[in-house]
Amino acid sequence: MKSVDHNKKIWEEKVQQQNRWTIPVTSEDIQKARAGDWSIVVTSVKPVPKTWFPDLQGKKVLCLASGGGQQGPILAAAGAEVTVLDFSESQLMQDAFVAERDELPIRTVLGSMTDLSMFVSDQFDVIVHPVSNLYVPDIQPVWQEAFRVLKPGGIFISGFMNPVFYLFDWDLQDKGILQVKHSIPYSELDYSSEEEIAKNGIALEYGHTLEQQLQGQIDAGFVIVGFYEDTFGGEKLLDRYTSSFIATRAVKPV
C-alpha cells in the first residue's frame, strides 16, 4: 500500500468532516497574535513554550507537514515570513484562506515532509513540525531534510507520538481496558490487511521508536535542548496513566 497516497486521501476527507486539526484560526486569534498574545501547539493541548522561539519578526519559518490554517497563520501574524508545506491540498487551502482573509505573508507548498528538494540548504530560521511523522514509515529523511534546510543556529520544534500509545488493543480501550497487543515499532499493516484499512477509511499509521524519534534527530546533526510531554487532555483512557505525545526543541549547530 502506498501510505502517502492513502493518507493524503484520508486527510482530504478529514477537511470535509471538519476534523479538529483542519479548522483555521479566527481573525480574533490573528489580531491577538499581532499584538503579541499568541501560542501554538505541536502535540495536542499543551502550548509550545514561548521561550522556545526567537523574536519572530522577519524570521523565515517553515511549517512542516503543518497545513490546516493553525500554526502557520499565527506565526505569520507574530511577524514571521511563513512557508507551509503539506501533502493535502485541502489543508493548504485552509492556510491560503486565512492568509487572504487577514493579509498574512504565507506561502503554501504541496509536498512530502520526506522530500524538501524544492528548498535550498540553510534557508529557514525556524522549522515547526507538529505531530505528523506517524504517517510515514521511515522518519530519518524527515530529520535529515529538516537539518539541511535549516540555517546554522536555527531552531527545529517537533511533536510526535510517544510509542507507548501504540501498544494497546484499540477495541478494548473503547471498553475501558488497557491490554497490550501491538509491538513497537508499530505498523497498521501488521494487524490489518490493505483491504481492511481501505474499507474502514482509517489512516495508515506508524508508531516509531523513541530511538528513531530522538537519536534520529541527533544522527541528522541536531542538538536536542528542550523536551516536554502532553496528553489528549483527558479524552483517552491512556491519559490516566501516561502521556501520549512528546515535543522536542532542537538546534542546528553553528
C-alpha positions, 0 to 999 in steps of 0.5 A, a space after each residue: 500500500 502506498 501510505 502517502 497516497 492513502 493518507 493524503 486521501 484520508 486527510 482530504 476527507 478529514 477537511 470535509 468532516 471538519 476534523 479538529 486539526 483542519 479548522 483555521 484560526 479566527 481573525 480574533 486569534 490573528 489580531 491577538 497574535 499581532 499584538 503579541 498574545 499568541 501560542 501554538 501547539 505541536 502535540 495536542 493541548 499543551 502550548 509550545 513554550 514561548 521561550 522556545 522561539 526567537 523574536 519572530 519578526 522577519 524570521 523565515 519559518 517553515 511549517 512542516 507537514 503543518 497545513 490546516 490554517 493553525 500554526 502557520 497563520 499565527 506565526 505569520 501574524 507574530 511577524 514571521 515570513 511563513 512557508 507551509 508545506 503539506 501533502 493535502 491540498 485541502 489543508 493548504 487551502 485552509 492556510 491560503 484562506 486565512 492568509 487572504 482573509 487577514 493579509 498574512 505573508 504565507 506561502 503554501 507548498 504541496 509536498 512530502 515532509 520526506 522530500 524538501 528538494 524544492 528548498 535550498 540548504 540553510 534557508 529557514 530560521 525556524 522549522 515547526 513540525 507538529 505531530 505528523 511523522 506517524 504517517 510515514 514509515 521511515 522518519 530519518 529523511 524527515 530529520 535529515 531534510 529538516 537539518 539541511 534546510 535549516 540555517 546554522 543556529 536555527 531552531 527545529 520544534 517537533 511533536 510526535 507520538 510517544 510509542 507507548 500509545 501504540 501498544 494497546 488493543 484499540 477495541 478494548 480501550 473503547 471498553 475501558 481496558 488497557 491490554 497490550 497487543 501491538 509491538 513497537 515499532 508499530 505498523 497498521 499493516 501488521 494487524 490489518 490487511 490493505 483491504 481492511 484499512 481501505 474499507 474502514 477509511 482509517 489512516 495508515 499509521 506508524 508508531 516509531 521508536 523513541 530511538 528513531 524519534 530522538 537519536 534520529 534527530 541527533 544522527 541528522 546533526 541536531 542538538 536536542 535542548 528542550 523536551 516536554 510531554 502532553 496528553 489528549 487532555 483527558 479524552 483517552 483512557 491512556 491519559 490516566 496513566 501516561 502521556 501520549 505525545 512528546 515535543 522536542 526543541 532542537 538546534 542546528 549547530 553553528 
